[in-house]
Amino acid sequence: MSGYAVRAEGLEKRYGEKRALDGFDLAVREGTVHGLLGPNGAGKTTAVRILSTLVRLDGGRAQVAGLDVARQSREVRARIGLTGQYAAVDEVLTGRQNLEMFGRLFHLGGRRARLRAAELLEQFDLTDAAGKGVDKYSGGMRRRLDLAASMILAPSVLFLDEPTTGLDPRSRGEVWESVRELVAGGTTVLLTTQYLEEADKLASHITVIDQGRAIADDTPDGLKNTVGGDRIEVVVAERTDIAQVVKVVARVADGEPESDETELRVHAPVTDRVAALTEVARTLQDEGVRVEDIGLRRPSLDDVFLRLTGHRTDTETVSEDSKDAKSLKDTKNTKDTKNTKEVAA
């Protein structure tokens, strides 16, 4: 377990005849952001609920912060934070009052709760808005306040279950920056998300889960390399030029060029990316081929997701996992509030 903040082996969870987890394995290194990706209903939220002690496992074993989640659940809760898909802050209260309330729920006492609230407001760049009602906060500000509440007890491990769902790009960027600062301070983050760009920008390691099992585990670049290397792409203005472009691209390609007559696009894998791009561009110009677009493209996590699961992510579909997560929203701080912030998983 040395060097790992979270370790799960062979996790199993059944709901009647349905297997939410079917031998799921996970290893999260300390002081990193580890992404957990998967289609709706793949088991992401169930895994987080088990690791955060909200749900008992049916098989396998797991440790968080060096503690067994089944036998030492109370001790685990004292070392973790949890933020779900829905911001669980009181809109009637101000930002400062929310954090002080959580501090008191965690039995910090009035003075310590006030001091901790002030620290977190500064850490999450909310000091100027501390006296405003949360109903006046933007989506990104609410999310940052929610993250701050998860950090009241300065947990060593923070579980983020789709933390930027529904946020606009600017608010999402604000949350990303807050997560980076947490990790820089030594917190380990397990991030579930369906925004592949989010995982690509934040996570140093990614596990892909499907049908309750881990089907891939690697760095973002490692996963992309399983799909293939760099590709050159050319979009032409005229369909009649496609055959000529295929011949030109074939001279520098590592494999057979592919063409799409609907999109007027030709693409192929290449090794020497800059030389290939330069030669194709110069040759097409010399031959008088009118090009609408030309460039190099690396595989994306979306390509990886498509290759591994057979379809792209769908952030609009509501899965059984996410429905279960929403139903947990109202359980926040209703049990064992001394040890952990319980938010929708």
Buried (B, 14 or more C-beta within 10 A) or exposed (E): EEEBBBBBEBBBBEEEEEBBBBBBBBBBBBBBBBBBBBBBBBBBBBBBBBBBBBBEBBEBBBBBBBBEBBEBBEBBBBBBBBBBBBBBBEEEBBBBBBBBBBBBBBEBEEEBBBBBBBBBBEBBBBBEBBEBBBEEBBBBBBBBBBBBBBBBBBBBBBBBBBBBBEBEEEBBBBBBBBBBBBBEEEBBBBBBBBBBBBBBBBBEBBBBBBBBBBEBBBEBEEBBBEBBEBBBBBBBEEEEBBEBBBEBBEEBBBEEBBBEEEEBBBBBBBEEBEEBBEBBBEBBEEEEBEBEEBEEEBBBBBBBBBBBBEEEBEEEEEBBBBEBBBEBBEBBBEEEBBBBBBBBB
